[in-house]
Amino acid sequence: MNILVCISHVPDTTSKINFSENNTKFDTNGVQFVINPNDEFGLTRAMWFKEKQGAKVTVVNVGGAETEPTLRKALAIGADAAIRVNAAATDGFSVAKQLAKVATDGGYDLIIAGRESIDYNGGMVPGMLAALLDANFVNNCIGLDVDGTTAKATREIDGGKETVATSLPLVVGGQKGLVEESDLRIPNMRGIMMARQKPLTVVDGVETTDQTTSVSFEKPAPKGAVKLVAEDNLDELISLLHNEAKVI
Amino acid sequence: MSVLVYTESDQGNLKKGAFEVASYAKAVADQLGTTVTALAINASNTNELGNYGVNKVLTVNNNDLNSFSAKVYANVVKQAAEKENAQVVIVSSSADSKYLAPLLAVSLNAGYASNVIEAPSNTAPFTVKRNAFTNKAFEVTQINTNVKIIGVSNNAFGLVENSASATSEDFSPAIEASTVTVEAVDKATDKVTIADADVVVSGGRGLKGPENWGMIEELADVLGAATACSKPVSDLGWRPHSEHVGQTGKPVASNLYIAIGISGAIQHLAGVNASKVKVVINTDAEAPFFKAADYGVVGDAFTVVPQLIEKLKAFKAQQ
């Protein structure tokens, strides 16, 4: 099995989010970048397929040279090869188009992407990629097994989950559940050393037209102070929720 | 030209979110000077859509659509959009709608903005505001294509009554065979889901163990709420993953979110920030959640929650 894992390069989950250039750009000052958590669950599942079923795992990212450390980290975790599409990731559709080119050229059977990136939260790249490739697609995937060309997947639905049967080629929008949090791997020294020897290929992007344009950003208005209610005065809490907040 | 809204149903009835997206569609149609057409699949109570400004309902009734397939459903919505010459297509932020919208976007060659929280600020260029950075910021996005798809964030726009008499029209689109087959669905039908709930009651590590969740469930029962939990609780296996809310779990956008024994890590706050009113019950007055909450009780959950349950029962009985 030939697996492609799409990796988004995102600010660490603890990052303070600020904007620069008159609120039109994300301010990367002092921000630590990581593998998008939803992608990391997928990458770790791909490692399982590599170790148990002899799959080859390639990771790909669309972005500038600054994203290469994130790809190297994926190699250190155990991916066999990395590809960076040298294009700005400005719009979900354009990113999907770039990935579709890589996927077609590499002849991958299984493509795993996170259900969404934790920065822009667009949630559109896996589905658009599947549509562009005319491949099967399972979103919010929390379980995946592949046997030959058939696949069984579990999808999280509102209020529960469902099991589906499908076949390769398959695109998966992954999330926590594909593997457990405790299965995630911290690269060891050997992995980091080996990652330096592994191929990281830079390819040019294809021509795309952005369907959406990010215009500006805003931060939520600062919150007023919390109203504290004494623990022996819960009637007041109920009264506040009923009369002031009007939520009960 | 029109605005098409895909109104989802569950077990034959339109979901609450269907009326919210219909309300949103009406606002967009008013801005564009056009009408709203809703698409409903295997739903019975479609006449209620008129109360939220829908002018026409395309009703599809077909047993081949009994189980959800994103690709098949996306193709049905596409055919409806083409038939109605829709300029804007509105969908919800349910798991199913988020699954089908990117497929629809490619087939309609439409730009798609997800997690949109307000009516468009402008229609030329078409500009919307959406949640980004997991609720830590908003992004203003312009959609450049002729046909636009908007995914409306749950519980962001709300229900807006707008009486219109909706006409109904049977619609029989071509339906392809699905290549992703649903084999089993595991869903509690008697419980309100985190996505649909007006109130969510959530427990953290402060509850000390899974055996103490009885009071969380009882409090949720009294309030008609869904239960949720923090990441450590789901990682420890005290509660199922499906209850984990936060940045890498489910987002919450309820009217009321009650956090019990949750300190409020930045990743947790990000995931629940879209809730309108947040109440925190925690022994530690320094817990970061108090800075993000509207109301707080500094106290031991094991004494506060049982009292709160009794007092709420009395309150509900009076109502």
Interface residues (C-beta under 8 A of the other chain):
Chain A: P11 T13 T14 I17 F19 P37 N38 G92 F93 A96 I118 D119 Y120 N121 G122 G123 M124 V125 P126 G127 M128 A130 A131 L132 N136 F137 V138 N139 N140 I142 K152 R155 E156 I157 D158 G159 G160 K161 E162 T163 V164 A165 T166 S167 G173 Q175 K176 G177 E180 E181 S182 T209 D210 Q211 T212 T213 S214 V215 S216 F217 E218 K219 P220 K223 G224 V226 K227 L228 V229 A230 E231 L234 D235 L237 I238 L240 L241 H242 A245 V247 I248
Chain B: A70 K71 S94 A95 D96 K98 Y99 L100 A101 P102 L103 A105 V106 S107 A110 G111 Y112 A113 S114 N115 T127 K129 N131 A132 F133 T134 N135 K136 A137 F138 E139 V140 T141 Q142 I143 N144 T145 T179 V180 T181 V182 E183 A184 V185 D186 K187 A188 K191 T193 I194 A195 D196 D198 V199 L223 K231 D235 H241 S242 H244 Q247 T248 G249 N255 L256 I266 Q267 A270 N273 K276 V277 V279 V280 F290 K291 A292 A293 D294 Y295 G296 V297 V298 G299 D300 T303 V304 Q307 L308 K311 L312 F315
